[in-house]
Amino acid sequence: MASPQYVLVTGATGFIGAHVVDSLLAKGLRVRGATRSPAKGEAMRAARPQHTDSLDFVQIADFSEPNSLSDAVQGVDAVIHVASPFTYDTKDNEKELIIPAINGVKGILAAAANVGTVKRVVVTSSFASVLDADRKDRENGNYFTYTGADWNPLTYAESADPATSAVIAYRGSKKFAEKAAWDFMAETKPAFDLVTLCPPMTFGPVAHPVAKPADLNESNAMLWKVATGEKPLPVARVPFWIDVRDLAQAHVEALLRPTAGGQRYIPASPERFSYGKAAQIVVDHFAWSRESVVPEDQPVDESHGVDGVTAASALGLNYKTFEQTVVDLVGQAKKLDEAK
Ligand SMILES: NC(=O)c1ccc[n+]([C@@H]2O[C@H](COP(=O)([O-])OP(=O)(O)OC[C@H]3O[C@@H](n4cnc5c(N)ncnc54)[C@H](OP(=O)(O)O)[C@@H]3O)[C@@H](O)[C@H]2O)c1
């Protein structure tokens, strides 16, 4: 596989996508970001004056309706598809989460297949498409480890049920979008290959345009709640996580390493997290937090693990510590809070 020169990144103005853009630019690659908002694209470019020649943006439509992404892929030789709705603040889960996630994947793969120049597509899936919340070994008390071979058993009907929570619907959105990608590959056999990444909760400093902590993305907003003394502390649904900088590197390596083609990886730190641990890190590092933040010894689920080692060795990752991640995000968010 010839090394790509010009890469389309969808979701480029979001939390993970902006780090992916920066990691690609740092490797000397040309990047086109896709966004619904030209203003956000301009803000990203303005914040990177040294890269104005190698970073451009294209406007795309919302994925709530199937639409063509053929303009976005013109001239690129690789795609990293990060964009997908990630919010639990919804009124209609199927319309706002599930359908756009699937439409986005189908639209980008169809466009990539049509343009003919694309050699590889990397899709940001999620550990949500791996997790089986009712897994049997759990009931039997047997330790198990999730790998890239595991799939969330949720049915479409369960995840789209109007009575279900946005959390379950989001898990369905990621599962059915990723499945649509692998089905597309099997049915269409395009000229490119596919890599999917299934990261768990992703935290860390932001590189996309965020004016104030209230604008933080869903996952980092949880850490900021901890740092601002929310009581009781939030409880992690899953004890697995990754730093956004490690995840961005995983995307770039998944794009560049020939051996990654056709693989499904779970980039995940070997360290487990809880919001109780996050609170302890915050009080240890930030004097301003000590009046309001009360660390709790929250139980951390040790009944099962996740295989982040396969992704680390295949993609050359060296996972950051939870302490570094929390300190870097909370320190940055505090500065934004003071400047607002
Ligand atoms: N953060 C995590 O903990 C985490 C963990 C595992 C996987 N993921 C996955 O990583 C990806 C990025 O997440 P993130 O945390 O970076 O979220 P984010 O900051 O909300 O970024 C998502 C981006 O996707 C685009 N997008 C969202 N809904 C869309 C829609 N309906 N139509 C078109 N574009 C849409 C938006 O771009 P514009 O507004 O510029 O159009 C947005 O910037 C998602 O696929 C998410 O499922 C996230």
The ligand as an SDF file (V2000), in Angstrom:
LIG
                    3D

 48 52  0  0  0  0  0  0  0  0999 V2000
  -15.2950   10.7610   23.3310 N   0  0  0  0  0  0  0  0  0  0  0  0
  -15.3550    9.4880   23.6670 C   0  0  0  0  0  0  0  0  0  0  0  0
  -15.2720    9.1170   24.8540 O   0  0  0  0  0  0  0  0  0  0  0  0
  -15.5020    8.4450   22.5890 C   0  0  0  0  0  0  0  0  0  0  0  0
  -15.2030    7.1120   22.9080 C   0  0  0  0  0  0  0  0  0  0  0  0
  -15.3250    6.1220   21.9230 C   0  0  0  0  0  0  0  0  0  0  0  0
  -15.6940    6.4700   20.6270 C   0  0  0  0  0  0  0  0  0  0  0  0
  -15.9990    7.7760   20.3430 N   0  0  0  0  0  0  0  0  0  0  0  0
  -16.3820    8.0820   18.9550 C   0  0  0  0  0  0  0  0  0  0  0  0
  -15.4490    9.0390   18.4620 O   0  0  0  0  0  0  0  0  0  0  0  0
  -16.0760    9.8830   17.5040 C   0  0  0  0  0  0  0  0  0  0  0  0
  -15.8630   11.3330   17.8520 C   0  0  0  0  0  0  0  0  0  0  0  0
  -16.3460   11.5820   19.1520 O   0  0  0  0  0  0  0  0  0  0  0  0
  -15.9550   12.9070   19.9370 P   0  0  0  0  0  0  0  0  0  0  0  0
  -15.8960   12.5750   21.3610 O   0  0  0  0  0  0  0  0  0  0  0  0
  -14.8050   13.5570   19.2670 O   0  0  0  0  0  0  0  0  0  0  0  0
  -17.3030   13.7300   19.6960 O   0  0  0  0  0  0  0  0  0  0  0  0
  -17.5450   15.2240   19.2380 P   0  0  0  0  0  0  0  0  0  0  0  0
  -16.5430   16.1430   19.8520 O   0  0  0  0  0  0  0  0  0  0  0  0
  -18.9860   15.4590   19.4960 O   0  0  0  0  0  0  0  0  0  0  0  0
  -17.2570   15.1820   17.6740 O   0  0  0  0  0  0  0  0  0  0  0  0
  -18.1090   14.5030   16.7890 C   0  0  0  0  0  0  0  0  0  0  0  0
  -18.1230   15.2330   15.4590 C   0  0  0  0  0  0  0  0  0  0  0  0
  -18.9820   14.5230   14.5610 O   0  0  0  0  0  0  0  0  0  0  0  0
  -19.7100   15.4400   13.7710 C   0  0  0  0  0  0  0  0  0  0  0  0
  -21.1340   15.0540   13.8400 N   0  0  0  0  0  0  0  0  0  0  0  0
  -21.8590   14.7680   14.9500 C   0  0  0  0  0  0  0  0  0  0  0  0
  -23.1380   14.5150   14.6230 N   0  0  0  0  0  0  0  0  0  0  0  0
  -23.2240   14.6380   13.2700 C   0  0  0  0  0  0  0  0  0  0  0  0
  -24.3020   14.5130   12.3440 C   0  0  0  0  0  0  0  0  0  0  0  0
  -25.5470   14.2180   12.7410 N   0  0  0  0  0  0  0  0  0  0  0  0
  -24.0400   14.7170   11.0310 N   0  0  0  0  0  0  0  0  0  0  0  0
  -22.7790   15.0570   10.6210 C   0  0  0  0  0  0  0  0  0  0  0  0
  -21.7240   15.2010   11.4680 N   0  0  0  0  0  0  0  0  0  0  0  0
  -21.9480   14.9880   12.7690 C   0  0  0  0  0  0  0  0  0  0  0  0
  -19.5360   16.8310   14.3510 C   0  0  0  0  0  0  0  0  0  0  0  0
  -18.8430   17.6440   13.4190 O   0  0  0  0  0  0  0  0  0  0  0  0
  -19.3800   19.1080   12.9480 P   0  0  0  0  0  0  0  0  0  0  0  0
  -20.1820   19.7030   14.0720 O   0  0  0  0  0  0  0  0  0  0  0  0
  -18.1160   19.8490   12.6650 O   0  0  0  0  0  0  0  0  0  0  0  0
  -20.1770   18.8630   11.7180 O   0  0  0  0  0  0  0  0  0  0  0  0
  -18.6790   16.6310   15.5800 C   0  0  0  0  0  0  0  0  0  0  0  0
  -17.6070   17.5510   15.6650 O   0  0  0  0  0  0  0  0  0  0  0  0
  -17.5450    9.4400   17.4520 C   0  0  0  0  0  0  0  0  0  0  0  0
  -17.6660    8.5090   16.3870 O   0  0  0  0  0  0  0  0  0  0  0  0
  -17.7510    8.7430   18.7890 C   0  0  0  0  0  0  0  0  0  0  0  0
  -18.7630    7.7940   18.7180 O   0  0  0  0  0  0  0  0  0  0  0  0
  -15.9050    8.7610   21.2810 C   0  0  0  0  0  0  0  0  0  0  0  0
  1  2  1  0
  2  3  2  0
  2  4  1  0
  4  5  1  0
  4 48  2  0
  5  6  2  0
  6  7  1  0
  7  8  2  0
  8  9  1  0
  8 48  1  0
  9 10  1  0
  9 46  1  0
 10 11  1  0
 11 12  1  0
 11 44  1  0
 12 13  1  0
 13 14  1  0
 14 15  2  0
 14 16  1  0
 14 17  1  0
 17 18  1  0
 18 19  2  0
 18 20  1  0
 18 21  1  0
 21 22  1  0
 22 23  1  0
 23 24  1  0
 23 42  1  0
 24 25  1  0
 25 26  1  0
 25 36  1  0
 26 27  1  0
 26 35  1  0
 27 28  2  0
 28 29  1  0
 29 30  1  0
 29 35  2  0
 30 31  1  0
 30 32  2  0
 32 33  1  0
 33 34  2  0
 34 35  1  0
 36 37  1  0
 36 42  1  0
 37 38  1  0
 38 39  2  0
 38 40  1  0
 38 41  1  0
 42 43  1  0
 44 45  1  0
 44 46  1  0
 46 47  1  0
M  CHG  2   8   1  16  -1
M  END
$$$$
